[in-house]
Each structure stands twice: as C-alpha cells, then as structure tokens.
Amino acid sequence: MARARKEITVVTWLGHEDARTRLAATIASERTAHAYLISGPEGIGKSAVAVEFARLLLCDQPTEKPCGVCPQCAALRTLHHPDLHFVAPSGSPKDSDTPGSETFSKELSKLREKLASDPYVSADLAELSTSESKAARRKSATGSKIRVADSRELLHDAYRKPYQAKRAVYILLNADNMVREAQNALLKLLEEPPTSAILLLTASNLQAVLPTVRSRCQPVKLLAYSAAEIRTALKQAGIEERAAELAGALSGGNMRRAIAFAEMEPEFLEKAAVEFLATSAVLMPDKVQEQVEKLLEDATFLDDAFFELMTLFLSDAAAWTAHVPNPAPHFPSQRDRIAKLSAAYPTANFGKAIEAVDKAASSRAAGYTPSLVLTAMAIDLNRALGPRARA
C-alpha cells in the first residue's frame, strides 16, 4: 500500500525563465515599476519568483543575478533583511482591524526561513503554527485573510526610509486573499507610491483582486509547469524515475502537489490502479471484493489521484488504439502494458471506460459509500472493455 517517504524532497529548480529574465532586465534598464502582480496557478513558485526579484532589487551590485557578496545579499540568505517585508494571510475577517498577534509574527519569521531554501513552500501560516493547540489553530486559520490592519501597517511603513538598502521591498503573499477593505486601503499606496519602496503581490485567483488594484500593478503571468518539466525537476531532486513520471502526470502542473505525491511513493498507487483495472476486466465477484477491501485499507488510495491515474492510463490506451500520430503519452514507460491491453480487448470503448472512472470520482467526491462506488466502477469498466480476445 502507499507509504510516506521518510526523507523530505526539496526541489530548487524554478523555471519561468522568460518572466524572470524580464524582471531582471527592468533593474538593468532602471525601469522598475512601483508594483508587480505575479499571478498563476497554485504550486508553481510564484512566491519564489517574488523572492528572487526582491533579492535583485535589494542587492548593491545586481546583474542577471544577485552578487552574493554585498551586505544586502549576506542579510538575504535567510530573508531576514530589515528592508524585506512580508505580508501574508494572518487572521479571520472578523478581527480585520486587530493587529497581528505575536504568534503570527513568529510564524511569518519561520516562513521567511523556509522560503529561503524551498521555492514551493506553502504560504499558509497555519502550517507553521507555534500554538500548543495546533489543531485548534488550523481550524481557526481556515479562510485566513490579509486584513485591514495588515494593509494599514503596510501603508504606514512603506513611506519610511529604507534601513540598510537603497530601497525597501514588500511581498504580499496570496494577495487574492485580501479582504475588500484591505485592498481599498492598499489603493492609496498604489496611487501615491513612495519612491523608495516596491510592492510585489502574488495571486492564484486574479478575479479576487480588485480591478483597481490590478490596473496599478505591472502584470507578471506565470504558467503551470508541463509534466515533462516536473518530471525532470523531481529526478534532479533525487526522486526515482517512475515516481517522478507518475507525479508529473498527476500534478496538473502544480509542483507542490507533485512533490507531495512523489513523497507518497506513487508506484504503489499505480500498482493498485492497474490491478483494479485488470480485475474489472475479468469481473470475478470474489476478486472484485478483494480489490475493493484492499483499497479501503488506505484512504489515500481514494483521493483524486487514484481516479486521475486510471483516467490518464486509459487515455493513453485510447490514443494507442486510435493510432494517433506522434502521441505524447502520459506514461511513456507503460507503452508495452498499454499495447497488451489494447490487443487483449480489441472492441474496448476506452471513451466509455474513462466516463466510468469520471463518474466514480464524482460519486466519491459527493460522499457516496466508497465500496459501492468502486464496485459500480468495476462493473462499468467491464462493460466498456468488452470481451477478451481469444488466444
């Protein structure tokens, strides 16, 4: 069954070369804007791009990269530079006017240290809670927002002279989680920007950022990673090739999700999915029941990844059967297995098989009994695959 790896995977590859080069060029040409909005899907390193740009902005002698030797670079190694400031979702909208607690300050300090070494760390301060009752803090942090108090503090600080560098940099993580009043308070700073401060906002949901805020920031749009990029990055980080291939295919371009999935040894999940598909093709009641019970032993086998893996495998089989020219398979290493499946079931309707898996995933998400969902899926898959070819 699925097992969590003991070691923690850290991927340092960042990608987004074009966007990072354009940002660096603004410094060289002395055409840096007063505010940037870095947007893109979850888990693609938006915070890391902002941090890298901040390092360049604060460096005394930047080129394409920070010099690494000036006093600013020395202070930026753990991101505890006096002119680098972070704002992150830190409380409930109910206490929007209340200053952040000392606990949140400690969590923000931890976040600095993690961002210094891990480009894909989550900006969720609940995960860094120092409270004795972590479960309680997690529950209270659900739906955390950047509050009015945070924006007012930023508005007050941004007009101060930098302490050490030529300018100050303010990074607003998850700016799409700012309450409306906080965004309105931020507008004053964007409309009358101080000469010595630059704001870097990150957001996954642009629609949650007010148009008046968006229009006053230079847009930097980042795209989701390709499966090949994630696969290569994971392999460079020490993940085995097969696990990296599976994580890349299932990640949806989200590196954070890919890392978490790779650490769960996805080969075991793949084996379970393929075994379930093979059992469904034969549809012997006792074997189906055995497979269902085996899956139910580990709840992680019934998350979205299990159904998605089956869908991608069947998609590869459909492309193979249809003789699609120059296909880009999700699982290149499974060509032989897919070829055997197609040959064994020459009348298979893989489109119907994919529909069966999607239906089961929807039923599972809706809260239907897992054993019934899996049994129904096995029956539907059997019908879609049709009779096995005679030897």
Residue, then its C-alpha position, 0 to 999 in steps of 0.5 A: m500500500a502507499r507509504a510516506r517517504k521518510e526523507i523530505t524532497v526539496v526541489t530548487w529548480l524554478g523555471h519561468e525563465d522568460a518572466r524572470t529574465r524580464l524582471a531582471a532586465t527592468i533593474a538593468s534598464e532602471r525601469t522598475a515599476h512601483a508594483y508587480l502582480i505575479s499571478g498563476p496557478e497554485g504550486i508553481g513558485k510564484s512566491a519564489v519568483a517574488v523572492e528572487f526579484a526582491r533579492l535583485l532589487l535589494c542587492d548593491q551590485p545586481t546583474e542577471k543575478p544577485c552578487g552574493v557578496c554585498p551586505q544586502c545579499a549576506a542579510l538575504r540568505t535567510l530573508h531576514h533583511p530589515d528592508l524585506h517585508f512580508v505580508a501574508p494571510s494572518g487572521s479571520p475577517k472578523d478581527s480585520d482591524t486587530p493587529g497581528s498577534e505575536t504568534f503570527s509574527k513568529e510564524l511569518s519569521k519561520l516562513r521567511e526561513k523556509l522560503a529561503s531554501d524551498p521555492y514551493v513552500s506553502a504560504d499558509l501560516a497555519e502550517l507553521s503554527t507555534s500554538e500548543s493547540k495546533a489543531a485548534r489553530r488550523k481550524s481557526a486559520t481556515g479562510s485566513k485573510i490579509r486584513v485591514a490592519d495588515s494593509r494599514e501597517l503596510l501603508h504606514d511603513a512603506y513611506r519610511k526610509p529604507y534601513q540598510a538598502k537603497r530601497a525597501v521591498y514588500i511581498l504580499l503573499n496570496a494577495d487574492n486573499m485580501v479582504r475588500e477593505a484591505q485592498n481599498a486601503l492598499l489603493k492609496l499606496l498604489e496611487e501615491p507610491p513612495t519612491s523608495a519602496i516596491l510592492l510585489l503581490t502574488a495571486s492564484n485567483l486574479q478575479a479576487v483582486l480588485p480591478t483597481v488594484r490590478s490596473r496599478c500593478q505591472p502584470v507578471k503571468l506565470l504558467a503551470y509547469s508541463a509534466a515533462e518539466i516536473r518530471t525532470a525537476l523531481k529526478q534532479a531532486g533525487i526522486e526515482e524515475r517512475a515516481a517522478e513520471l507518475a507525479g508529473a502526470l498527476s500534478g496538473g502542473n502544480m509542483r507542490r502537489a507533485i512533490a507531495f505525491a512523489e513523497m507518497e511513493p506513487e508506484f504503489l498507487e499505480k500498482a493498485a490502479v492497474e490491478f483494479l483495472a485488470t480485475s474489472a476486466v475479468l469481473m470475478p465477484d470474489k476478486v472484485q471484493e478483494q480489490v475493493e477491501k484492499l483499497l479501503e485499507d488506505a484512504t489515500f488510495l481514494d483521493d483524486a489521484f487514484f481516479e486521475l491515474m486510471t483516467l490518464f492510463l486509459s487515455d493513453a490506451a485510447a490514443w494507442t488504439a486510435h493510432v494517433p500520430n506522434p502521441a505524447p503519452h502520459f506514461p511513456s514507460q507503460r507503452d508495452r502494458i498499454a499495447k497488451l491491453s489494447a490487443a487483449y480487448p480489441t472492441a474496448n470503448f476506452g471513451k466509455a471506460i474513462e466516463a466510468v472512472d469520471k463518474a466514480a470520482s464524482s460519486r466519491a467526491a459527493g460522499y457516496t459509500p466508497s465500496l459501492v462506488l468502486t464496485a459500480m466502477a468495476i462493473d462499468l469498466n467491464r462493460a466498456l472493455g468488452p470481451r477478451a480476445r481469444a488466444 
